[in-house]
Amino acid sequence: MEKYSRLRDLVSKEDSIELIEAPAANDTQILYAHDPLYLIKIMEGKLSPSEQGEIGFPWSEKMVERSRRSAGATVAACKTALTEGIAVNLAGGTHHAYRDAGSGFCVFNDSAIAARTLQKELHPKLKIAIIDLDVHQGNGTASVLQHDASIFTLSMHGENNFPFKKETSDLDLGLPDGCDDSQYLQELGNCLNQLESRFTADFIIYLAGADPHEGDRLGRLNISKEGLRMRDALVFEFAQTRNLPVAISMAGGYGKEIESTVDIHFQTIMTALLFQKTY
């Protein structure tokens, strides 16, 4: 949890970045992606011990508020990106949350909520690609959106990593343990080409996980910090050359040294800033 405050402190020192307090996602927005009974359980603190265990932390009013704001920040980043080209949620990427259950430190699925909110509240015909480059498969996102032809889910992740029961995204690529920069970037290029050939996107939601990094405790891949910068640049260049707005969430990061995770997230934001200036 400490990485979030450290990242915010770093970002706050950049004069060219405007920090805005994260709004809370409202019930209507959450219900675009989640089951009403699940939302009631969350609101009223009626999750069973096993349900709380699956999420990974105990229920509290602060947990509910933080989860609402984490989703609301991705909604806000999406709306801002529509006018400014690129915007960032300093948290988010809670892609393990299913329609009716939380999992893996994820309570509400911010990407699914934000994508549906854009469509319901602003642009009904908007076609959205979710590019998930967290090291763990976006299983909840794939499940929530599996029958939605207007939202394309792409997940490039560690094949042998959590979750051990994978869902079916529109495009999945599982990477072997120890995957290096060269293979990673080549596979990402192939995935982006497949995305373009199969789907005409108007908007991108990008989960820029720091956990593919070679120093991550849970990652099992061997991607350098520079490799992750090149990854981000590939995604931003893909979006920019097609004039697609991008909303970014930080997703996972569990470095053996917390500084490495914070530095990678900050690098993503500064790389985005370079591209935002040319939109």
N, C-alpha and C positions, 0 to 999 in steps of 0.2 A: 504493500500500500504506500510505502514511503516514496516510491518513485514518482507518484503523481504530484506531490507537493514540491519535490526537487525539480521536476520538469517545469512546473508552473513558475518557480522562482527564476529559472534560466530564461524562460520565454518573456517574463515580465521586464527583463533588462533590454529587450530589443525594441527600439523606438518605432520600427516599421511594422510592428505587430500590435493589433488591438485586442486586448483581453476583455471578454464579456462573460459575466456570470452565467453559468449554465441554467437554462430554464428547466422546470420539471415537465416531463411528458404527462399529459392529462389522461384520464381514464379512456376517453374515446380513442386517442392515438394508440395507447397500449393495446386496446381491443382490436385494432386493425391486424394485430399479429398474435394475440394471446386469447386463451379461453377465459370467459367471464368467471368461471368458478376458480380458476387459478389466480386471477387477479384478486378476487375476494379473499382467498387464503393468504395471499401476500399482505393485503391491506389490514386484515384482522389478526394476523399473527397465528394462523391456524395450520401452518405447515407441520407435518409430523417430524419426529426426530430423524427418520430416514430421509425425508425430503430435504431437510436442512443439511443433512450429511452429504447428500448428492450435490447440493449447491456449494458446500465447503465452508460456510460460516453460519453462525446462529442468526436467527431472526431478531431484528430490533427495529424501532421506528427510524433510527438513523440509516439502517440498511435499506429500508424502503425508500426513504428520501434520496439517498445517494443513487439508488437504482433508477428512480424516476429521472433524476437530473442527468445521469449518464446517458440515458436514452434521449432525453430532451436536448442534450448538447449535440447529438448527432443530427437530430431534426433541425436544430438551429444552424449547424454547419452546412447542411444540405440547402437550406433556404438561402443562406448567405452565398454559397457557391454559385447559385443560379445567377446572381448579379455580379459577383466578383471573380468568378473563375475557380478559385480554390479556397477552402476553409477547413479548419481542423477542430476536432474534438480532442482535448488533451487526455481523455480517457476513452471509454467505449470499446467497441469490438467484442461485445459480449455474445459471441456466436454459438455458444453451446446451449443457450436457452431454447427450449422447445415451446410449442404452443401451450402446453399444459404442465410444464415442469421446468425447473431450473437445474443447472448442472455446471460443474467446472468453474466455479466462481462467477457464474452468469445467472442473473435473475430475469431480466427482460432482454429480448433480442433487439438491440438498438438498430441494427442494420435493416431488419425486416420492418420494424416500426417506422423508421424514417422513410424507407422506400414507399411504403403504403401511404404514409402521411403526405408525401409530395404528390402522389397520385390523387388522393382523396380531396386534399385541400387546395391544390394549385393547378396541377396539369393531369387530367384524367387519362390522357393517352401517352404519358411519359414512359419511355422504355429505359429501364435502369439495369446496369450491370454491377454486380457486387463482386469485386476482385479481392479475394481473401488470401493474404500471404502470411498469415500467422502460421506457425509451425504445426499447429493442431488443426485437423479438419473442421470446417464450419458445419458441423453436423446438425445443430439446431436450425441454422439458417436454411440448409438444404431441405430439412423436413418441413419447416413452416411454409416455404415457398415452392414446394415440389410440383404443385399443379398450377402455378402462376406463370403463364407464357410471357407476361409483360416484364418479368424480372429474371435476369440470367445470373445464376450462381456459379462462380468459378472458385475452386479451392485448390491451391497448390501447397502441399503439406508433407510432413514426415509420414511415410506409409506405416511404420512400426510404432508410431507414437499414439498417445491418447487423441481421440476416443478409439478404443479398440474395436468397437462395432461402428463401422463407418456408415453414413447415410449416402444417398446418391445425389450429388449436385448436378447441375447441367453440364459441368466440366470439372472432373476431378483428376489431379495428378499426384500420385503418391511417390515421394522421393526416398531413396535408400539412405540408411544411416551413413553419416560421413560424407554426404554430398558436398562438393566444393563449389567455389564461385563459378567456375567455367560451366559446369553442368547445370547449376542452378539458373544462371542467366540465359543459357541456351534454351532450357525447358520453359522458362518464363516467356521468352520470345515466341516459342511455338504455341504456348497457351493463348497469348494475346492474338496471334494470327488466327487461331481456331475461333476465339471469341468473335473476332470481326467477321469471319466467314459464316458464322452461324446466327449472328444476332446484330441488329442495328440499334446500338445504344444511343440514348440522348443524354445520359448522365451516368457517372461512375461513383460508387461508394467503395473506398479503398481501405482495407484493414492492413495496416503497415506494422505487423508484429515485429518486435525486436528479437523474438525467441529463435529464429533460424541461426542466430549468431553463434560462432564457435565457442564463446564463453558462457553460453546459457546452460543452466543446470538441467533444464528439461528438454532442450532442443534436439540433441542427437545429430544435428547437422554440423557442417564445418564451414560456415559462411563468414567471411571477414567483415569488418565494419565498412570497408570500402566496397565490398561486394553488395552490401545492403544499400549503400548510397547509390550504386549503379542500378540496383533493383528499383529503388524509388524513382530514379530518373527515367528508367524505361517506362514505368507506368505513367508518369507525368507527361513524358514526350508523346506516348500513345494517345493520351487524352488531348493534349494541346494541338497536335496535328489534325485532330478530328473535331476540334472546337467543342470538346465535351467538358462540362463542369465536373469538378472532383471534390467530394467531401471525404475527409480522411479521419480515421480513428486509430488510436495507438495500439489497441489489442494487446497481446501478451508480451512478456519480457521478464525473465527470471534469472538474471545474470548472477554468476558466482560472486561478482562484485557489482553492487547496485549502480555504481558510477557508469559502468559500461552500458547498462540498459538505458539509463537516463541519457547518456551521450548519443546512443543510437536513435532514440525517439527525437531528441533535439535535432539531430542531423536530418531526419525525415522532414521536420518542420522547416528547417532552413533551406533544404532542397526544394520544398514546395514553394517557399517564398521567392526563390529565384525564378521559378516558372510563373508564379502569379504575376510578377512584374511584367511579363511579356504577353499576358493574355489580352 
